[in-house]
């Protein structure tokens, strides 16, 4: 989508601190980190939210989760524990409507969040 911030990052029209990429996903540091490690993992293809990603039914959700784990390993938080969060819809705090997983780690993450 031409007006989507994350699509513009995928197209390299907007700079981002990219930490991981493969054929179907891209990961970059959040500009407002909520933990020492806070990386966003997005599919290269535009899907508005987690529900749309699940409905794509082509293995893309699996690829995004695999990329999120690869980021956690690369960032050194996999062994100590990390959180993967998908906010779906404005009521859940989603502000950019291109599905994205937040990979959070590097400190204790209490439950419930917030």
DSSP file (Angstrom, degrees, kcal/mol; ACC not computed):
  #  RESIDUE AA STRUCTURE BP1 BP2  ACC     N-H-->O    O-->H-N    N-H-->O    O-->H-N    TCO  KAPPA ALPHA  PHI   PSI    X-CA   Y-CA   Z-CA
    1    1 A X    >         0   0    0      0, 0.0     3,-1.2     0, 0.0     6,-0.1   0.000 360.0 360.0 360.0 133.9    0.0    0.0    0.0
    2    2 A X  T 3   +     0   0    0      1,-0.3     6,-0.0     5,-0.1     0, 0.0   0.736 360.0  44.1 -70.0 -23.0    1.4    3.3   -1.0
    3    3 A X  T 3  S+     0   0    0      4,-0.0     2,-0.5     5,-0.0    -1,-0.3   0.344  85.6 112.3-102.9   7.5    0.5    5.2    2.2
    4    4 A X    <>  -     0   0    0     -3,-1.2     4,-2.0     1,-0.2     5,-0.2  -0.702  58.6-149.2 -86.8 123.5    1.5    2.5    4.7
    5    5 A X  H  > S+     0   0    0     -2,-0.5     4,-1.5     1,-0.2    -1,-0.2   0.912  98.5  46.3 -55.0 -47.5    4.5    3.4    6.8
    6    6 A X  H  > S+     0   0    0      1,-0.2     4,-2.4     2,-0.2    -1,-0.2   0.846 108.3  55.3 -71.6 -32.4    5.8   -0.1    7.1
    7    7 A X  H  > S+     0   0    0      1,-0.2     4,-2.1     2,-0.2    -1,-0.2   0.877 107.2  52.1 -63.2 -35.7    5.3   -0.8    3.4
    8    8 A X  H  <>S+     0   0    0     -4,-2.0     5,-2.8     2,-0.2     6,-1.2   0.840 108.1  50.7 -69.4 -32.5    7.6    2.2    2.8
    9    9 A X  H ><5S+     0   0    0     -4,-1.5     3,-1.3     3,-0.2    -2,-0.2   0.918 109.6  50.4 -67.8 -43.1   10.1    0.7    5.2
   10   10 A X  H 3<5S+     0   0    0     -4,-2.4    -2,-0.2     1,-0.3    -1,-0.2   0.904 111.1  48.6 -58.4 -41.8   10.0   -2.6    3.2
   11   11 A X  T 3<5S-     0   0    0     -4,-2.1    -1,-0.3    -5,-0.1    -2,-0.2   0.471 113.8-121.8 -78.0  -1.6   10.5   -0.6    0.0
   12   12 A X  T < 5S+     0   0    0     -3,-1.3    -3,-0.2     2,-0.2    -2,-0.1   0.762  79.6 123.3  63.5  27.2   13.5    1.2    1.7
   13   13 A X  S   <S+     0   0    0     -5,-2.8     2,-0.4     1,-0.2    -4,-0.2   0.716  74.5  40.8 -84.4 -24.7   11.7    4.6    1.0
   14   14 A X  S    S-     0   0    0     -6,-1.2    -2,-0.2    -9,-0.1    -1,-0.2  -0.990  94.8-118.4-123.1 131.5   11.9    5.3    4.8
   15   15 A X        +     0   0    0     -2,-0.4     2,-0.3    -3,-0.1    -6,-0.1  -0.358  36.9 168.5 -71.4 149.5   15.0    4.5    6.8
   16   16 A X        -     0   0    0     -7,-0.1     2,-1.7    -2,-0.1    14,-0.1  -0.973  46.7-104.8-152.1 155.8   14.9    2.0    9.7
   17   17 A X        -     0   0    0     12,-0.4    12,-2.0    -2,-0.3     2,-0.3  -0.634  46.6-162.8 -84.0  82.8   17.4    0.3   11.8
   18   18 A X  E     +A   28   0A   0     -2,-1.7    10,-0.3    10,-0.2     3,-0.1  -0.526  21.3 171.5 -74.9 128.1   16.9   -3.1   10.1
   19   19 A X  E     +     0   0A   0      8,-2.4     2,-0.3     1,-0.3     9,-0.2   0.551  64.7  12.6-112.5 -13.8   18.3   -6.0   12.2
   20   20 A X  E     +A   27   0A   0      7,-1.4     7,-3.0     2,-0.0    -1,-0.3  -0.969  59.4 168.8-161.5 143.2   17.0   -9.0   10.2
   21   21 A X  E     +A   26   0A   0     -2,-0.3     2,-0.2     5,-0.2     5,-0.2  -0.971   2.2 167.0-156.7 149.8   15.4   -9.8    6.9
   22   22 A X        -     0   0    0      3,-2.5    -2,-0.0    -2,-0.3     3,-0.0  -0.746  58.7 -70.8-141.5-167.7   14.6  -12.7    4.7
   23   23 A X  S    S+     0   0    0     -2,-0.2     3,-0.1     1,-0.2    21,-0.0   0.795 129.1  22.7 -63.4 -28.9   12.5  -13.3    1.7
   24   24 A X  S    S+     0   0    0      1,-0.1    20,-2.4    39,-0.1    21,-0.4   0.539 120.3  44.2-117.6  -9.0    9.1  -12.9    3.5
   25   25 A X  E     - B   0  43A   0     18,-0.3    -3,-2.5    19,-0.1     2,-0.3  -0.934  51.4-162.6-140.4 160.0    9.9  -10.8    6.6
   26   26 A X  E     -AB  21  42A   0     16,-2.4    16,-3.0    -2,-0.3     2,-0.4  -0.994   8.3-161.5-140.9 141.5   11.8   -7.8    7.8
   27   27 A X  E     +AB  20  41A   0     -7,-3.0    -8,-2.4    -2,-0.3    -7,-1.4  -0.988  14.5 166.2-130.4 137.4   12.7   -6.8   11.4
   28   28 A X  E     -AB  18  40A   0     12,-2.2    12,-3.3    -2,-0.4   -10,-0.2  -0.980  40.8 -89.2-147.2 156.5   13.7   -3.4   12.7
   29   29 A X  E     - B   0  39A   0    -12,-2.0   -12,-0.4    -2,-0.3    10,-0.3  -0.402  44.1-113.2 -69.0 138.4   14.2   -1.6   16.0
   30   30 A X    >   -     0   0    0      8,-2.7     3,-0.5     1,-0.1    -1,-0.1  -0.491  15.3-139.5 -68.4 138.2   11.2    0.1   17.5
   31   31 A X  T 3  S+     0   0    0      1,-0.3     2,-0.2    -2,-0.2    -1,-0.1   0.620 101.9  40.6 -77.2 -10.8   11.6    3.9   17.6
   32   32 A X  T 3  S-     0   0    0      6,-0.1    -1,-0.3     0, 0.0    -2,-0.0  -0.585  90.1-160.4-131.6  69.6   10.0    4.0   21.0
   33   33 A X    <   -     0   0    0     -3,-0.5     3,-0.1    -2,-0.2     5,-0.1  -0.213  18.7-170.5 -63.3 139.3   11.4    0.9   22.8
   34   34 A X  S    S+     0   0    0      1,-0.1     2,-0.3     3,-0.1    -1,-0.1   0.338  76.5  23.9-105.5   1.6    9.5   -0.5   25.8
   35   35 A X  S    S-     0   0    0      1,-0.1    71,-0.1    74,-0.0    -1,-0.1  -0.956  94.1 -94.8-155.8 163.1   12.3   -2.9   26.7
   36   36 A X  S    S+     0   0    0     -2,-0.3     2,-0.6     1,-0.2    70,-0.2   0.874 123.1  39.7 -54.1 -37.5   16.1   -3.1   26.1
   37   37 A X  E    S+ C   0 105A   0     68,-2.5    68,-1.9    -3,-0.0     2,-0.3  -0.969  72.2 155.1-110.4 118.1   15.3   -5.3   23.1
   38   38 A X  E     + C   0 104A   0     -2,-0.6    -8,-2.7    66,-0.2     2,-0.4  -0.809  11.2 163.4-145.1  99.6   12.3   -4.1   21.2
   39   39 A X  E     -BC  29 103A   0     64,-2.1    64,-3.2    -2,-0.3     2,-0.5  -0.937  29.0-139.6-121.4 138.5   12.2   -5.1   17.6
   40   40 A X  E     -BC  28 102A   0    -12,-3.3   -12,-2.2    -2,-0.4     2,-0.5  -0.847  13.3-161.5 -97.7 133.3    9.2   -5.1   15.2
   41   41 A X  E     +BC  27 101A   0     60,-2.6    60,-2.7    -2,-0.5     2,-0.3  -0.970  16.3 175.0-116.1 124.0    8.9   -8.0   12.8
   42   42 A X  E     -BC  26 100A   0    -16,-3.0   -16,-2.4    -2,-0.5     2,-0.2  -0.919  32.8-115.1-127.4 150.8    6.7   -7.5    9.8
   43   43 A X  E     -B   25   0A   0     56,-0.5   -18,-0.3    -2,-0.3     4,-0.2  -0.596  25.0-129.7 -75.2 149.2    5.8   -9.5    6.7
   44   44 A X  S    S+     0   0    0    -20,-2.4     2,-0.2    -2,-0.2    -1,-0.1   0.856  93.4  74.5 -66.1 -33.6    7.0   -7.9    3.5
   45   45 A X  S    S-     0   0    0    -21,-0.4     2,-0.4     1,-0.1    -2,-0.2  -0.579  96.2-108.7 -79.7 142.9    3.4   -8.3    2.1
   46   46 A X        +     0   0    0     -2,-0.2     2,-0.3    52,-0.1    -2,-0.1  -0.603  46.1 159.0 -78.7 124.6    0.8   -5.9    3.5
   47   47 A X        -     0   0    0     -2,-0.4    52,-3.6    -4,-0.2    -4,-0.1  -0.974  37.0-136.7-138.0 133.8   -1.8   -7.4    5.8
   48   48 A X  S    S-     0   0    0     -2,-0.3     2,-0.3    50,-0.3    41,-0.2   0.851  71.0 -18.7 -64.7 -39.2   -3.6   -5.0    8.1
   49   49 A X  S  > S-     0   0    0     50,-0.1     4,-2.3    49,-0.1    50,-0.2  -0.874  79.5 -74.0-156.7-176.6   -3.5   -7.0   11.4
   50   50 A X  H  > S+     0   0    0     -2,-0.3     4,-2.5     1,-0.2     5,-0.2   0.854 125.2  54.2 -60.6 -36.6   -3.1  -10.4   13.0
   51   51 A X  H  > S+     0   0    0      2,-0.2     4,-2.1     1,-0.2    -1,-0.2   0.911 109.9  46.8 -64.4 -42.0   -6.5  -11.6   11.8
   52   52 A X  H  > S+     0   0    0      2,-0.2     4,-1.1     1,-0.2    -2,-0.2   0.875 111.2  52.4 -67.0 -37.1   -5.7  -10.7    8.2
   53   53 A X  H >X S+     0   0    0     -4,-2.3     4,-0.5     1,-0.2     3,-0.5   0.930 110.5  47.3 -63.6 -44.6   -2.3  -12.4    8.6
   54   54 A X  H >< S+     0   0    0     -4,-2.5     3,-0.9     1,-0.2    -2,-0.2   0.880 110.0  53.4 -63.3 -38.0   -4.0  -15.6    9.9
   55   55 A X  H 3< S+     0   0    0     -4,-2.1    -1,-0.2     1,-0.2    -2,-0.2   0.710  88.7  78.2 -71.0 -20.0   -6.5  -15.5    7.0
   56   56 A X  H << S-     0   0    0     -4,-1.1    -1,-0.2    -3,-0.5    -2,-0.2   0.840  76.8-169.8 -59.3 -31.6   -3.7  -15.3    4.4
   57   57 A X    <<  +     0   0    0     -3,-0.9    -3,-0.1    -4,-0.5    -1,-0.1   0.810  49.0 109.1  49.0  42.9   -3.4  -19.0    5.0
   58   58 A X  S    S-     0   0    0     -4,-0.0    -1,-0.1     0, 0.0    -4,-0.1   0.159  99.3 -91.4-130.8  19.1   -0.1  -19.4    3.1
   59   59 A X  S  > S+     0   0    0     -5,-0.1     4,-2.0     3,-0.0     5,-0.1   0.479  92.3 122.3  86.6   1.8    2.4  -20.0    5.9
   60   60 A X  H  > S+     0   0    0      2,-0.2     4,-2.4     1,-0.2     5,-0.2   0.897  70.2  53.9 -67.3 -39.9    3.2  -16.4    6.2
   61   61 A X  H  > S+     0   0    0     -8,-0.4     4,-2.2     1,-0.2    -1,-0.2   0.909 109.3  50.1 -59.8 -41.0    2.2  -16.3    9.9
   62   62 A X  H  > S+     0   0    0      1,-0.2     4,-2.5     2,-0.2    -1,-0.2   0.910 109.4  51.0 -61.6 -43.4    4.6  -19.1   10.5
   63   63 A X  H  X S+     0   0    0     -4,-2.0     4,-2.2     2,-0.2    -2,-0.2   0.876 109.1  50.6 -64.4 -37.5    7.4  -17.3    8.7
   64   64 A X  H  X S+     0   0    0     -4,-2.4     4,-2.3     2,-0.2    -1,-0.2   0.914 111.5  48.1 -66.7 -42.1    6.8  -14.1   10.8
   65   65 A X  H  X S+     0   0    0     -4,-2.2     4,-2.2     2,-0.2    -2,-0.2   0.898 111.0  50.6 -65.5 -39.8    7.0  -16.2   14.0
   66   66 A X  H  X S+     0   0    0     -4,-2.5     4,-2.3     1,-0.2    -1,-0.2   0.904 110.7  49.4 -62.8 -40.4   10.2  -17.9   12.8
   67   67 A X  H  X S+     0   0    0     -4,-2.2     4,-2.3     2,-0.2    -2,-0.2   0.898 108.3  53.8 -65.0 -39.7   11.7  -14.5   12.0
   68   68 A X  H  X S+     0   0    0     -4,-2.3     4,-2.2     1,-0.2    -2,-0.2   0.910 110.1  46.9 -61.3 -42.2   10.7  -13.3   15.5
   69   69 A X  H  X S+     0   0    0     -4,-2.2     4,-2.4     2,-0.2    -1,-0.2   0.912 109.6  53.4 -66.0 -41.2   12.5  -16.2   17.0
   70   70 A X  H  X S+     0   0    0     -4,-2.3     4,-2.7     1,-0.2    -2,-0.2   0.888 109.0  50.1 -59.8 -38.7   15.6  -15.6   14.8
   71   71 A X  H  X S+     0   0    0     -4,-2.3     4,-2.8     2,-0.2    -1,-0.2   0.925 108.6  51.8 -64.3 -44.8   15.6  -12.0   16.0
   72   72 A X  H  X>S+     0   0    0     -4,-2.2     5,-2.3     2,-0.2     6,-1.2   0.900 112.7  45.5 -60.0 -41.3   15.4  -13.1   19.7
   73   73 A X  H ><5S+     0   0    0     -4,-2.4     3,-1.2     4,-0.2    -2,-0.2   0.953 114.4  47.9 -64.6 -49.6   18.4  -15.5   19.1
   74   74 A X  H 3<5S+     0   0    0     -4,-2.7    -2,-0.2     1,-0.3    -1,-0.2   0.863 112.4  49.1 -59.7 -38.5   20.4  -12.8   17.3
   75   75 A X  H 3<5S-     0   0    0     -4,-2.8    -1,-0.3    -5,-0.2    -2,-0.2   0.517 113.7-118.0 -82.5  -5.8   19.6  -10.2   20.0
   76   76 A X  T <<5S+     0   0    0     -3,-1.2     4,-0.2    -4,-0.5    -3,-0.2   0.704  87.1 104.6  80.3  20.6   20.7  -12.6   22.8
   77   77 A X     >< +     0   0    0     -5,-2.3     4,-1.5    -6,-0.2    -4,-0.2   0.454  48.5  91.6-109.9  -2.0   17.3  -12.8   24.6
   78   78 A X  T  4 S+     0   0    0     -6,-1.2     4,-0.2     1,-0.2    -5,-0.1   0.908  89.1  44.1 -63.0 -44.0   16.1  -16.2   23.5
   79   79 A X  T  4 S+     0   0    0      1,-0.2    -1,-0.2    -7,-0.2    -2,-0.1   0.882 116.2  45.6 -71.5 -37.1   17.6  -18.2   26.4
   80   80 A X  T  4 S-     0   0    0     -4,-0.2    -1,-0.2     1,-0.2    -2,-0.2   0.672 122.5 -95.8 -79.9 -16.9   16.5  -15.8   29.1
   81   81 A X     <  -     0   0    0     -4,-1.5    25,-0.6    -3,-0.1     2,-0.3  -0.015  40.8-162.3 111.8 144.0   13.0  -15.4   27.7
   82   82 A X  E     -D  105   0A   0     -4,-0.2     2,-0.4    23,-0.1    23,-0.2  -0.956  14.7-125.2-151.3 164.6   11.2  -12.9   25.4
   83   83 A X  E     -D  104   0A   0     21,-2.8    21,-2.7    -2,-0.3     2,-0.5  -0.925   8.6-158.3-118.6 141.6    7.7  -11.9   24.5
   84   84 A X  E     -D  103   0A   0     -2,-0.4     2,-0.4    19,-0.2    19,-0.2  -0.989  19.0-174.0-116.5 122.8    6.1  -11.8   21.1
   85   85 A X  E     -D  102   0A   0     17,-2.1    17,-2.9    -2,-0.5     2,-0.5  -0.970  15.7-172.0-124.8 129.5    3.1   -9.4   20.9
   86   86 A X  E     -D  101   0A   0     -2,-0.4     2,-0.6    15,-0.2    15,-0.1  -0.977  11.9-158.1-113.5 114.5    0.7   -8.8   18.1
   87   87 A X        -     0   0    0     -2,-0.5     2,-0.6    13,-0.5    13,-0.3  -0.838  10.6-165.1 -89.4 125.2   -1.7   -5.9   18.8
   88   88 A X        -     0   0    0     -2,-0.6     3,-0.1   -39,-0.1   -39,-0.1  -0.911  51.7  -1.9-119.8 106.6   -4.8   -6.4   16.6
   89   89 A X  S > >S-     0   0    0     -2,-0.6     5,-2.1   -41,-0.2     3,-1.4   0.018  86.4 -81.5  98.0 154.9   -7.1   -3.4   16.2
   90   90 A X  G > 5S+     0   0    0      1,-0.3     3,-1.7     3,-0.2    -1,-0.1   0.846 125.0  61.3 -59.7 -36.6   -7.1    0.1   17.6
   91   91 A X  G 3 5S+     0   0    0      1,-0.3    -1,-0.3     2,-0.1    -2,-0.1   0.710 104.3  50.1 -64.9 -19.9   -8.7   -1.1   20.9
   92   92 A X  G < 5S-     0   0    0     -3,-1.4    -1,-0.3     2,-0.1    -2,-0.2   0.372 128.7 -96.2 -97.5   2.1   -5.6   -3.3   21.5
   93   93 A X  T < 5 +     0   0    0     -3,-1.7     2,-0.4     1,-0.3    -3,-0.2   0.531  69.4 153.9  97.4   7.0   -3.2   -0.4   20.8
   94   94 A X      < +     0   0    0     -5,-2.1    -1,-0.3     1,-0.2     3,-0.1  -0.573   8.2 166.1 -71.1 125.6   -2.4   -1.1   17.2
   95   95 A X        +     0   0    0     -2,-0.4     2,-0.5     1,-0.2    -1,-0.2   0.627  63.5  53.7-114.7 -22.1   -1.4    2.2   15.6
   96   96 A X  S    S-     0   0    0      2,-0.1     2,-1.4     4,-0.1    -1,-0.2  -0.975  76.3-145.8-114.3 121.3    0.2    1.1   12.3
   97   97 A X  S    S+     0   0    0     -2,-0.5     2,-0.4    -3,-0.1   -48,-0.1  -0.339  71.5  95.9 -93.9  57.0   -2.2   -1.1   10.3
   98   98 A X  S    S-     0   0    0     -2,-1.4   -50,-0.3   -52,-0.1   -49,-0.1  -0.954  91.3-104.5-132.5 115.6    0.4   -3.3    8.8
   99   99 A X        +     0   0    0    -52,-3.6   -56,-0.5    -2,-0.4     2,-0.3  -0.054  50.4 172.6 -48.7 137.9    0.6   -6.4   11.0
  100  100 A X  E     -C   42   0A   0    -13,-0.3   -13,-0.5   -58,-0.2     2,-0.5  -0.992  27.5-140.9-150.9 142.5    3.7   -6.5   13.2
  101  101 A X  E     -CD  41  86A   0    -60,-2.7   -60,-2.6    -2,-0.3     2,-0.6  -0.880  16.7-142.6-101.0 131.4    5.1   -8.6   16.0
  102  102 A X  E     -CD  40  85A   0    -17,-2.9   -17,-2.1    -2,-0.5     2,-0.7  -0.848  10.0-158.2 -90.7 123.7    6.8   -6.8   18.8
  103  103 A X  E     -CD  39  84A   0    -64,-3.2   -64,-2.1    -2,-0.6     2,-0.4  -0.930  18.8-178.3-102.4 115.3    9.8   -8.9   20.1
  104  104 A X  E     +CD  38  83A   0    -21,-2.7   -21,-2.8    -2,-0.7     2,-0.3  -0.935  17.0 117.9-120.4 135.3   10.5   -7.7   23.6
  105  105 A X  E     +CD  37  82A   0    -68,-1.9   -68,-2.5    -2,-0.4   -23,-0.1  -0.972  23.0  95.4-171.7-175.7   13.3   -8.9   26.0
  106  106 A X  S    S+     0   0    0    -25,-0.6     2,-0.3    -2,-0.3   -24,-0.1   0.453  92.2  46.6  94.4   1.5   16.3   -8.0   27.9
  107  107 A X  S    S-     0   0    0    -26,-0.2    -1,-0.2   -70,-0.1     2,-0.1  -0.959 102.5 -69.6-158.1 167.4   14.5   -7.4   31.2
  108  108 A X        -     0   0    0     -2,-0.3     2,-0.6    -3,-0.1    -3,-0.1  -0.445  44.2-153.9 -62.9 134.5   11.9   -9.1   33.4
  109  109 A X        -     0   0    0     -2,-0.1     4,-0.1    -5,-0.1    -1,-0.1  -0.915  11.6-154.0-116.5 104.1    8.5   -8.9   31.7
  110  110 A X        -     0   0    0     -2,-0.6     2,-0.4     2,-0.1     4,-0.1  -0.277  20.0 -99.0 -75.9 160.8    5.7   -9.1   34.2
  111  111 A X  S    S+     0   0    0      1,-0.1     2,-0.1     2,-0.1     3,-0.0  -0.995 101.3  37.2-127.9 136.8    2.2  -10.3   33.5
  112  112 A X  S    S-     0   0    0     -2,-0.4    -1,-0.1     1,-0.1    -2,-0.1   0.562  94.1-136.2 -75.1 155.0   -0.2   -8.9   32.9
  113  113 A X              0   0    0      1,-0.2    -2,-0.1    -2,-0.1    -1,-0.1  -0.243 360.0 360.0 -71.8 164.5    1.5   -6.2   30.8
  114  114 A X              0   0    0     -4,-0.1    -1,-0.2    -3,-0.0    -3,-0.1   0.429 360.0 360.0  96.0 360.0    0.9   -2.5   31.0
